[in-house]
Amino acid sequence: YQDVVQPRSIVIEGRTKLDAEEQASLSSISPHRGVWNLVHISKLTDDTSQFYFASETVKCNPKSYSLENMGRHFKITKKIGNQYVSRLYTTVFSLSDLRVQFRNKDMLRMGEKFGDESLKLLEPVVASRTDDKLNLVIKHYPVKAKLTPFLFSMEKTPKQTETFTIEGPGGLGLCLDSDSHGFHVIFGAGTGMLPFLDLFDYFLKELVNWSDNGQKSNFLDSFKLTIHASYPSRKKCVGLSLMEKCQTLATAMHFTAFNLNLYFGDETMQRFDEEFFKKQADEFQDVAKVYVCGPPRFNETIPQHLQRLGISQNRFFFV
């Protein structure tokens, strides 16, 4: 696939040019770069879908994803017309077919154990076999771009002969590992919450293990997480079932270190404004890290409000 990735005219969607490191990465072979075929597309909302890619030489194992890889991305490069176009996309292993199947089984057991019918509500499973595929969650924004519309154009009739060069995982991710501890806060809006879904799934698995064997892990004992997530509506919320089940099970187990706050634009007038942050002022003083991921304006105003409360900017982490 050397010929596929040799750049002639390369455009990173949303950016004007590549930096030197990115240019070099596209013209050299890396252990994490290969040719993949688009084999399945699963619709999540009216404008967001999950794209499954298959490789003849690489197989993905969603069971083995770790804290270190959460929130990282993959770069897709494709020749469209006379240009090679690249874009970064988020992988959400917790939404993969295999993880959903395992989670459904766990939640059926937990629902029976704690007498909560909401835990038994099954998440949909993709009909085709996708457990060894790379899954990327992509939103179709109404902006001028090339690669994303090209991918969505294949939604009805994906062509398995259509090849894409995919490289990753890349980026810092959430910068978490098994030794991470302290109070962490997430502020996310819309698809800005996608990088955190695997972390919620990790919490859920830890809670299930604790319920099954009676042993609370070091992670649950030392890591506290509060989430403030904003969406236009419930229908636009990818991963809603996963998030709500994590909160439901945490509440059933009297576990207070996971706190989910969901705000839907068509249901509440809640705003992340100065009044909101003043009410939360005492809680934020002990925060170790504040994750922020959303539209540009969102990413700009959240840190400003927190800095007015005396929160140091070195605690902010933009995903």
C-alpha positions as CSV (number, residue, x, y, z in Angstrom):
1,Y,0.0,0.0,0.0
2,Q,3.0,2.3,-0.3
3,D,1.5,4.0,-3.4
4,V,-1.8,4.7,-1.6
5,V,-0.2,6.8,1.1
6,Q,2.4,8.7,-0.9
7,P,1.1,12.3,-0.7
8,R,0.6,14.4,-3.8
9,S,-1.9,17.0,-2.4
10,I,-3.1,16.2,1.1
11,V,-5.8,18.0,2.9
12,I,-6.6,17.6,6.6
13,E,-10.3,18.4,6.9
14,G,-10.8,21.5,9.0
15,R,-7.1,22.5,8.7
16,T,-5.0,24.3,6.1
17,K,-1.9,22.1,6.0
18,L,0.0,19.3,7.6
19,D,2.9,19.9,10.1
20,A,6.2,18.3,9.4
21,E,5.5,15.3,11.7
22,E,2.2,14.5,10.0
23,Q,3.7,14.9,6.6
24,A,6.4,12.4,7.5
25,S,3.9,9.9,9.0
26,L,2.0,9.7,5.7
27,S,5.1,9.0,3.6
28,S,6.6,6.2,5.8
29,I,5.4,2.8,6.9
30,S,4.4,2.4,10.5
31,P,3.4,-0.8,12.4
32,H,0.0,0.8,13.0
33,R,-0.8,1.7,9.4
34,G,-2.6,-0.5,6.9
35,V,-5.2,-0.9,4.3
36,W,-8.7,-1.5,5.5
37,N,-12.1,-2.2,3.8
38,L,-15.3,-0.7,5.0
39,V,-17.6,-3.7,5.7
40,H,-20.5,-2.5,7.8
41,I,-22.2,0.7,8.8
42,S,-24.6,0.9,11.8
43,K,-26.7,4.0,12.3
44,L,-26.7,5.4,15.9
45,T,-28.6,8.6,15.5
46,D,-30.0,10.5,12.5
47,D,-26.6,12.1,11.8
48,T,-24.1,9.7,13.6
49,S,-23.1,6.2,12.5
50,Q,-20.6,3.5,13.5
51,F,-18.3,2.4,10.7
52,Y,-16.7,-1.0,10.8
53,F,-13.4,-1.6,8.9
54,A,-11.8,-5.0,8.3
55,S,-8.2,-5.8,7.6
56,E,-6.6,-9.0,6.2
57,T,-3.6,-8.7,8.5
58,V,-4.9,-6.9,11.7
59,K,-7.7,-8.0,14.0
60,C,-9.1,-5.9,16.8
61,N,-9.9,-7.3,20.2
62,P,-12.4,-5.1,22.1
63,K,-12.0,-7.2,25.2
64,S,-8.4,-6.1,25.7
65,Y,-8.8,-2.3,25.4
66,S,-7.1,-0.5,28.3
67,L,-7.3,2.8,30.2
68,E,-4.1,3.9,28.4
69,N,-5.8,3.8,25.0
70,M,-9.1,5.4,25.9
71,G,-10.0,8.6,24.0
72,R,-7.4,8.1,21.3
73,H,-8.1,8.4,17.6
74,F,-7.4,6.9,14.2
75,K,-6.5,8.7,11.0
76,I,-8.2,7.7,7.8
77,T,-6.6,8.7,4.5
78,K,-8.3,8.3,1.2
79,K,-7.7,9.5,-2.4
80,I,-10.8,11.5,-3.5
81,G,-10.4,13.0,-6.9
82,N,-6.8,14.1,-7.3
83,Q,-6.3,14.7,-3.6
84,Y,-5.4,12.6,-0.6
85,V,-7.7,13.6,2.2
86,S,-7.2,12.7,5.9
87,R,-9.3,13.1,9.0
88,L,-9.1,11.9,12.6
89,Y,-11.9,9.8,13.9
90,T,-12.8,8.5,17.4
91,T,-12.9,4.8,18.1
92,V,-15.4,3.7,20.8
93,F,-14.7,0.1,21.7
94,S,-17.5,0.0,24.3
95,L,-20.0,0.3,21.4
96,S,-18.5,-2.6,19.5
97,D,-20.7,-5.6,18.9
98,L,-18.7,-7.8,21.2
99,R,-18.7,-5.4,24.1
100,V,-22.4,-4.7,23.8
101,Q,-23.1,-8.5,24.0
102,F,-21.0,-8.9,27.1
103,R,-22.6,-5.8,28.7
104,N,-26.1,-7.1,28.0
105,K,-25.3,-10.3,29.8
106,D,-23.8,-8.5,32.7
107,M,-26.8,-6.1,33.0
108,L,-29.3,-8.9,32.9
109,R,-27.6,-10.5,35.9
110,M,-27.3,-7.1,37.7
111,G,-30.9,-6.3,37.0
112,E,-32.0,-9.6,38.6
113,K,-29.7,-9.1,41.6
114,F,-30.7,-5.6,42.4
115,G,-34.3,-5.8,41.2
116,D,-34.0,-3.0,38.6
117,E,-35.8,-3.6,35.3
118,S,-34.0,-0.7,33.7
119,L,-30.7,-2.6,33.8
120,K,-32.2,-5.4,31.8
121,L,-33.1,-3.2,28.8
122,L,-30.9,-4.7,26.1
123,E,-28.7,-2.5,23.8
124,P,-29.1,-3.4,20.1
125,V,-26.4,-5.7,18.6
126,V,-25.2,-5.4,15.0
127,A,-26.5,-8.4,13.0
128,S,-23.3,-9.1,11.1
129,R,-20.1,-10.4,12.7
130,T,-18.0,-7.4,13.6
131,D,-16.2,-8.5,16.8
132,D,-12.7,-8.4,15.2
133,K,-13.2,-5.2,13.2
134,L,-12.1,-1.6,13.9
135,N,-15.2,0.5,14.8
136,L,-15.1,4.3,14.4
137,V,-18.0,6.5,15.4
138,I,-18.5,9.4,12.9
139,K,-20.9,12.3,12.8
140,H,-22.0,13.9,9.5
141,Y,-21.6,17.6,10.1
142,P,-23.2,20.1,7.7
143,V,-19.9,21.6,6.7
144,K,-17.8,21.5,3.5
145,A,-15.6,18.4,3.7
146,K,-14.6,15.5,1.5
147,L,-13.9,12.4,3.5
148,T,-16.8,12.3,5.9
149,P,-19.5,12.8,3.2
150,F,-17.7,10.2,1.1
151,L,-18.0,7.7,4.0
152,F,-21.7,8.5,4.5
153,S,-22.3,8.2,0.8
154,M,-21.6,4.5,1.3
155,E,-24.1,4.1,4.1
156,K,-26.7,2.4,2.0
157,T,-24.4,0.2,-0.2
158,P,-20.9,0.0,1.3
159,K,-18.4,-1.4,-1.1
160,Q,-16.0,-3.9,0.4
161,T,-13.6,-3.3,-2.5
162,E,-13.2,0.4,-1.4
163,T,-9.9,0.7,0.5
164,F,-8.8,3.2,3.1
165,T,-5.5,3.8,4.7
166,I,-5.9,3.8,8.5
167,E,-3.3,4.7,11.0
168,G,-3.5,4.6,14.8
169,P,-4.2,4.7,17.6
170,G,-2.9,8.3,17.9
171,G,-3.1,11.2,20.3
172,L,-2.8,11.4,24.1
173,G,-6.2,10.0,24.8
174,L,-7.4,10.6,28.4
175,C,-3.9,10.1,29.9
176,L,-5.1,7.5,32.4
177,D,-3.7,4.3,33.7
178,S,-4.2,1.8,36.5
179,D,-2.5,4.1,39.0
180,S,-4.7,7.1,38.2
181,H,-6.6,8.5,41.2
182,G,-8.3,11.6,42.5
183,F,-11.3,13.6,41.5
184,H,-11.8,14.0,37.8
185,V,-14.5,16.1,36.1
186,I,-15.8,15.8,32.5
187,F,-17.5,18.6,30.6
188,G,-18.7,17.4,27.2
189,A,-21.1,18.4,24.6
190,G,-22.7,16.2,21.9
191,T,-20.2,14.0,20.2
192,G,-17.5,15.5,22.4
193,M,-18.6,12.8,24.9
194,L,-17.5,10.0,22.6
195,P,-13.9,9.8,23.9
196,F,-15.2,9.1,27.4
197,L,-17.7,6.3,26.7
198,D,-15.0,3.6,27.1
199,L,-14.2,5.0,30.5
200,F,-17.8,4.7,31.6
201,D,-17.8,1.1,30.3
202,Y,-14.7,0.5,32.4
203,F,-16.4,1.8,35.5
204,L,-19.4,-0.4,34.7
205,K,-17.2,-3.5,34.4
206,E,-15.4,-2.6,37.7
207,L,-18.7,-2.3,39.4
208,V,-19.9,-5.7,38.0
209,N,-16.7,-7.4,39.2
210,W,-17.1,-5.8,42.6
211,S,-20.7,-7.1,42.8
212,D,-19.7,-10.6,41.7
213,N,-16.6,-11.2,43.9
214,G,-17.1,-8.7,46.8
215,Q,-13.7,-7.2,46.2
216,K,-13.6,-3.4,45.5
217,S,-10.7,-2.6,43.1
218,N,-8.1,0.0,43.8
219,F,-9.5,2.0,40.9
220,L,-12.9,2.3,42.4
221,D,-11.4,3.0,45.8
222,S,-9.3,5.9,44.6
223,F,-10.9,7.4,41.4
224,K,-13.9,9.8,41.6
225,L,-15.6,11.0,38.4
226,T,-18.3,13.6,37.9
227,I,-19.8,14.1,34.4
228,H,-21.6,17.1,33.0
229,A,-22.8,16.2,29.5
230,S,-24.9,18.4,27.3
231,Y,-27.0,17.2,24.3
232,P,-29.6,18.7,22.0
233,S,-32.0,15.8,22.9
234,R,-32.0,12.2,24.0
235,K,-32.3,11.1,20.4
236,K,-28.9,12.8,19.7
237,C,-27.2,11.1,22.7
238,V,-24.8,8.3,21.6
239,G,-24.2,5.9,24.4
240,L,-27.1,7.0,26.6
241,S,-28.0,3.5,27.7
242,L,-24.4,2.8,28.7
243,M,-24.1,6.0,30.8
244,E,-27.5,5.6,32.5
245,K,-26.8,2.0,33.4
246,C,-23.5,2.9,34.9
247,Q,-25.2,5.5,37.1
248,T,-28.1,3.1,37.9
249,L,-25.7,0.3,39.0
250,A,-23.5,2.8,41.0
251,T,-26.6,4.0,42.9
252,A,-27.8,0.5,43.5
253,M,-24.4,-0.4,45.0
254,H,-24.3,2.8,47.0
255,F,-21.2,3.9,45.1
256,T,-20.9,7.7,45.3
257,A,-17.7,8.2,43.3
258,F,-19.5,8.1,39.9
259,N,-21.9,11.0,39.3
260,L,-23.6,11.5,36.0
261,N,-25.4,14.8,35.1
262,L,-27.1,14.8,31.7
263,Y,-28.6,18.0,30.2
264,F,-30.9,17.9,27.2
265,G,-31.6,21.1,25.4
266,D,-35.3,20.2,24.7
267,E,-35.9,19.3,28.3
268,T,-34.0,21.8,30.4
269,M,-32.8,25.4,30.3
270,Q,-29.6,24.5,32.2
271,R,-26.6,26.5,31.0
272,F,-22.9,26.2,31.9
273,D,-22.8,29.8,33.0
274,E,-21.3,31.8,35.8
275,E,-24.2,31.0,38.2
276,F,-23.8,27.2,37.5
277,F,-20.1,27.3,38.4
278,K,-20.6,29.4,41.5
279,K,-23.0,26.7,42.8
280,Q,-20.3,24.0,42.2
281,A,-17.4,26.1,43.4
282,D,-16.6,24.1,46.6
283,E,-16.6,20.8,44.7
284,F,-14.2,22.0,42.0
285,Q,-11.5,23.0,44.4
286,D,-10.3,19.5,44.9
287,V,-10.3,18.5,41.2
288,A,-7.2,16.8,39.8
289,K,-8.2,17.1,36.2
290,V,-10.9,18.7,34.2
291,Y,-11.7,17.2,30.8
292,V,-13.3,19.5,28.2
293,C,-14.5,18.3,24.8
294,G,-17.1,20.0,22.7
295,P,-17.6,22.8,20.1
296,P,-15.0,25.6,20.0
297,R,-17.1,28.1,22.0
298,F,-17.8,25.4,24.6
299,N,-14.1,24.6,24.9
300,E,-13.4,28.3,25.4
301,T,-15.9,29.3,28.0
302,I,-15.7,26.3,30.4
303,P,-12.1,26.9,31.3
304,Q,-12.8,30.6,31.7
305,H,-15.5,30.0,34.3
306,L,-13.3,27.6,36.2
307,Q,-10.3,29.9,36.2
308,R,-12.5,32.6,37.8
309,L,-13.0,30.1,40.6
310,G,-9.2,29.8,41.0
311,I,-8.8,26.5,39.2
312,S,-5.3,26.4,37.6
313,Q,-5.2,26.0,33.8
314,N,-2.7,23.2,34.2
315,R,-5.7,21.1,35.4
316,F,-7.5,21.5,32.1
317,F,-7.3,18.7,29.6
318,F,-8.8,19.2,26.1
319,V,-9.6,15.9,24.4
